[in-house]
Amino acid sequence: MRSSLRFRLTAMATVMVAAVLLVAAVVLFFIQRQQLTSSLDTSLNQQADFMVAALVEADDDGGEEREELEFDDLVSIIEAAPNSDAFEYRRVEIRPASEKPPTGNEGFRWVSRSLGDVEDQGPATLYVGESTEEIDETVGGLIFALLATIPVVAAVMAGLLWWLTGRALNPLRTFAPRWPPLQTPTRHNA
């Protein structure tokens, strides 16, 4: 009976610990993905704001207003943007405002900024996007690490709990022979 009780206590505690670890892993996954995506969005917004500010500055030529931006201005500003070495993962597109935003680019996050007239094409929109490949790789590594460690931690906890329940139930083994066997009360029909 004692080993049965020991097994049940250990199994129940191990399942509870594994469930807590699993819930914590799921929460960690979603928090990590959200934090990385938020960081990427912040970076894209900063770069888009820099480009728009640089375009406004390039458009202001000695106090004289130009009617439209030149495409060459856009290219030079994109090349001078902070973190331009990160463009291996980034894309910058300028489209007429009447066109739809970039689509078909699964795995990309995009931010947009409205621009003025660009080379006889009318109003345009600046799109800055970056691949979410790094986010996917980081989160994939996290998932792999969690899948590898949760069973190991659960097994170690099971061993520890088996030992602890054995120690906790040890006094029962010492005193059990001294107690009279328990009997169920019998009913007497009168």
Wavefront OBJ file of the C-alpha trace (Angstrom):
o trace
v 0.000 0.000 0.000
v 2.835 2.378 0.886
v 4.513 2.057 -2.522
v 1.149 2.548 -4.198
v 0.611 5.740 -2.233
v 4.175 6.794 -2.974
v 3.669 6.191 -6.690
v 0.389 8.094 -6.777
v 1.806 11.082 -4.894
v 4.897 11.175 -7.116
v 2.897 10.798 -10.325
v 0.401 13.489 -9.351
v 3.118 15.959 -8.331
v 5.156 15.215 -11.477
v 2.143 15.794 -13.721
v 1.440 19.080 -11.952
v 5.072 20.227 -12.312
v 5.112 19.218 -16.003
v 1.849 21.100 -16.588
v 3.252 24.245 -14.948
v 6.427 23.959 -17.038
v 4.390 23.510 -20.205
v 2.186 26.532 -19.474
v 5.284 28.601 -18.682
v 6.878 27.470 -21.956
v 3.816 28.488 -23.988
v 3.671 31.878 -22.261
v 7.407 32.356 -22.830
v 6.982 31.498 -26.521
v 4.267 34.096 -27.065
v 6.064 36.776 -25.034
v 9.324 36.192 -26.936
v 7.613 36.343 -30.336
v 5.701 39.503 -29.381
v 8.837 41.214 -28.036
v 10.876 40.407 -31.153
v 8.071 41.539 -33.465
v 7.622 44.751 -31.478
v 11.352 45.428 -31.684
v 11.295 44.859 -35.448
v 8.307 47.202 -35.860
v 10.083 49.884 -33.832
v 13.182 49.563 -35.998
v 11.142 49.725 -39.218
v 9.215 52.765 -37.991
v 12.444 54.552 -37.052
v 13.971 53.846 -40.432
v 10.831 54.932 -42.296
v 10.667 58.137 -40.232
v 14.335 58.818 -40.979
v 13.740 58.365 -44.697
v 10.695 60.622 -44.738
v 12.551 63.307 -42.757
v 15.511 63.037 -45.129
v 13.180 63.305 -48.111
v 11.559 66.431 -46.677
v 15.022 67.874 -46.077
v 16.118 66.980 -49.622
v 12.948 68.580 -50.946
v 13.794 71.822 -49.140
v 16.449 73.204 -51.507
v 17.599 76.517 -50.082
v 14.130 77.628 -49.184
v 12.741 77.046 -52.659
v 9.989 74.499 -52.864
v 10.373 71.880 -55.540
v 7.170 70.548 -56.956
v 8.207 66.917 -56.740
v 10.930 64.662 -55.430
v 13.442 63.123 -57.747
v 13.851 59.376 -57.726
v 17.626 59.806 -57.324
v 16.961 61.564 -54.009
v 15.120 58.511 -52.777
v 17.930 56.137 -53.739
v 20.609 58.239 -52.028
v 18.511 58.538 -48.872
v 17.896 54.793 -48.754
v 21.623 54.150 -49.068
v 22.406 56.690 -46.312
v 19.811 55.315 -43.905
v 20.985 54.103 -40.491
v 21.596 50.352 -40.395
v 21.768 50.235 -44.174
v 23.905 47.118 -43.780
v 20.747 45.407 -42.485
v 19.167 45.821 -45.923
v 20.056 42.259 -46.715
v 16.826 41.457 -44.862
v 15.048 44.751 -45.561
v 13.103 45.949 -48.531
v 12.200 49.499 -49.399
v 9.545 50.120 -51.999
v 8.013 53.321 -53.262
v 4.679 52.932 -54.968
v 2.073 55.312 -56.245
v -0.469 55.992 -53.534
v -3.178 54.456 -55.712
v -1.418 51.051 -55.716
v -2.004 48.447 -53.075
v 0.668 47.749 -50.468
v 3.221 44.992 -51.114
v 1.641 41.561 -50.876
v 2.780 38.049 -51.544
v 5.772 38.582 -49.290
v 5.010 36.033 -46.610
v 7.386 36.407 -43.730
v 7.756 40.195 -44.066
v 6.617 43.000 -41.781
v 5.850 46.314 -43.496
v 5.391 49.904 -42.372
v 4.320 52.698 -44.680
v 4.668 56.447 -44.876
v 2.914 58.799 -47.238
v 5.180 60.834 -49.551
v 4.506 63.769 -51.760
v 4.696 63.728 -55.552
v 7.511 61.627 -56.999
v 8.657 62.159 -60.626
v 5.364 62.832 -62.396
v 3.751 59.783 -60.786
v 1.690 61.731 -58.315
v 1.448 60.970 -54.614
v 3.522 58.002 -53.509
v 3.865 55.783 -50.469
v 7.113 54.582 -48.932
v 7.084 50.982 -47.675
v 9.853 49.649 -45.464
v 9.760 45.948 -44.739
v 11.974 43.335 -43.193
v 11.990 39.585 -43.254
v 10.781 37.857 -40.124
v 13.290 35.069 -40.777
v 15.450 36.038 -37.788
v 12.400 36.087 -35.515
v 11.337 32.673 -36.777
v 14.850 31.279 -36.237
v 15.082 32.692 -32.712
v 11.652 31.420 -31.717
v 12.410 28.058 -33.352
v 15.560 27.784 -31.234
v 13.526 28.608 -28.143
v 10.969 25.916 -28.995
v 13.738 23.359 -29.544
v 15.371 24.249 -26.220
v 12.067 24.006 -24.375
v 11.152 20.687 -26.000
v 14.554 19.311 -25.024
v 14.588 20.578 -21.440
v 11.011 20.153 -20.224
v 11.105 16.308 -20.290
v 14.528 16.299 -18.602
v 13.363 18.674 -15.871
v 10.157 16.644 -15.402
v 12.199 13.421 -15.071
v 14.559 14.996 -12.520
v 11.560 16.329 -10.604
v 9.949 12.870 -10.678
v 13.095 11.350 -9.161
v 13.298 14.054 -6.528
v 9.608 13.709 -5.693
v 9.942 9.901 -5.496
v 12.755 10.347 -2.984
v 10.854 12.998 -0.990
v 7.656 10.970 -0.774
v 9.721 7.961 0.343
v 11.269 10.070 3.090
v 7.875 11.483 4.062
v 6.257 8.040 4.196
v 9.188 6.417 6.065
v 7.630 6.980 9.515
v 4.591 4.984 8.360
v 6.830 1.993 7.718
v 8.269 2.298 11.219
v 4.944 2.554 13.035
v 2.751 0.396 10.796
v 3.671 -2.951 12.435
v 2.718 -1.563 15.865
v -0.796 -0.593 14.835
v -3.556 -3.110 14.787
v -4.979 -3.803 11.352
v -7.829 -1.538 10.404
v -11.177 -3.237 10.165
v -14.311 -1.932 8.613
v -17.260 -1.735 10.931
v -19.780 -4.483 10.372
v -23.464 -3.921 10.327
v -25.575 -5.956 12.625
v -29.071 -6.502 11.530
v -31.278 -6.696 14.531
l 1 2 3 4 5 6 7 8 9 10 11 12 13 14 15 16 17 18 19 20 21 22 23 24 25 26 27 28 29 30 31 32 33 34 35 36 37 38 39 40 41 42 43 44 45 46 47 48 49 50 51 52 53 54 55 56 57 58 59 60 61 62 63 64 65 66 67 68 69 70 71 72 73 74 75 76 77 78 79 80 81 82 83 84 85 86 87 88 89 90 91 92 93 94 95 96 97 98 99 100 101 102 103 104 105 106 107 108 109 110 111 112 113 114 115 116 117 118 119 120 121 122 123 124 125 126 127 128 129 130 131 132 133 134 135 136 137 138 139 140 141 142 143 144 145 146 147 148 149 150 151 152 153 154 155 156 157 158 159 160 161 162 163 164 165 166 167 168 169 170 171 172 173 174 175 176 177 178 179 180 181 182 183 184 185 186 187 188 189 190
